[in-house]
């Protein structure tokens, strides 16, 4: 069990760097979503959603994965230790823009086998939920 960690940014250039994809990948993904709304429609049939997903190119899939699943999953206990809390709600949802906290979270994710970006790409912080 754990909780997903996400970058705090809406900047397309930053997200593309974090996902390690070519420039304009987000724009192509957004255009694709318009042509295949099943990909993002929570009411869509799962087969239709899967069919649309299969049509994405590998870079679009990388961005989509970053948006849906974040940078990786960190164990609740490790996150509680890093953020220094005993209050359960703080572990279920929160954010930090503290460089040391970000570095520690990325360190745990790296130890768990995730490919994580350099902390300097997360200038706006990370959040978890």
ZAMARGU-4260 file (C-alpha; in steps of 0.2 Angstrom, whole numbers, plus 5000, padded with zeros to 4 digits):
<rodrens>
0) 5000/5000/5000 | 5006/5017/4997 | 5001/5034/4989 | 5005/5042/4972 | 5016/5057/4971
5) 5013/5070/4957 | 5022/5085/4951 | 5014/5101/4955 | 5014/5110/4938 | 5002/5113/4924
10) 5016/5120/4913 | 5016/5109/4897 | 5035/5111/4894 | 5039/5106/4912 | 5027/5090/4911
15) 5036/5085/4894 | 5053/5087/4903 | 5047/5076/4918 | 5040/5063/4906 | 5055/5064/4895
20) 5046/5066/4879 | 5048/5077/4864 | 5041/5095/4864 | 5023/5096/4858 | 5018/5079/4865
25) 5005/5086/4876 | 4997/5096/4862 | 4996/5080/4852 | 4989/5071/4866 | 4975/5084/4869
30) 4971/5084/4851 | 4969/5065/4851 | 4958/5066/4867 | 4947/5078/4857 | 4945/5065/4843
35) 4944/5050/4855 | 4934/5057/4870 | 4932/5039/4877 | 4950/5040/4883 | 4946/5053/4896
40) 4927/5051/4898 | 4924/5042/4915 | 4907/5036/4909 | 4915/5028/4893 | 4915/5009/4891
45) 4931/5002/4897 | 4934/4993/4880 | 4932/5009/4871 | 4944/5018/4883 | 4957/5004/4881
50) 4955/5004/4862 | 4958/5023/4862 | 4973/5021/4874 | 4981/5008/4862 | 4981/5021/4848
55) 4992/5033/4858 | 5010/5033/4853 | 5023/5029/4866 | 5026/5047/4871 | 5008/5051/4873
60) 5007/5036/4884 | 5021/5042/4894 | 5012/5059/4897 | 4996/5050/4901 | 5004/5039/4913
65) 5013/5054/4922 | 4996/5062/4923 | 4986/5047/4930 | 4999/5039/4941 | 5012/5052/4945
70) 5030/5049/4948 | 5027/5033/4958 | 5020/5026/4974 | 5028/5029/4991 | 5023/5019/5006
75) 5012/5028/5019 | 5025/5026/5033 | 5039/5033/5023 | 5029/5048/5018 | 5024/5051/5036
80) 5042/5050/5042 | 5048/5062/5028 | 5034/5075/5031 | 5036/5073/5050 | 5017/5070/5054
85) 5007/5058/5065 | 4991/5065/5058 | 4984/5052/5045 | 4975/5065/5034 | 4992/5074/5030
90) 4998/5057/5023 | 4983/5054/5012 | 4983/5071/5004 | 4996/5085/5004 | 5010/5095/4995
95) 5027/5102/4998 | 5038/5114/4989 | 5053/5111/5001 | 5068/5105/4992 | 5074/5094/5006
100) 5057/5085/5007 | 5056/5083/4988 | 5073/5076/4987 | 5069/5063/5001 | 5053/5058/4992
105) 5062/5056/4976 | 5075/5046/4985 | 5062/5033/4992 | 5054/5032/4975 | 5071/5029/4967
110) 5075/5015/4980 | 5058/5007/4975 | 5064/5006/4957 | 5055/5021/4949 | 5064/5032/4937
115) 5063/5049/4944 | 5067/5066/4938 | 5080/5077/4945 | 5073/5087/4959 | 5077/5104/4950
120) 5063/5099/4938 | 5051/5100/4952 | 5053/5118/4957 | 5034/5120/4960 | 5034/5105/4971
125) 5026/5088/4973 | 5009/5083/4979 | 5002/5066/4985 | 4984/5059/4985
</rodrens>
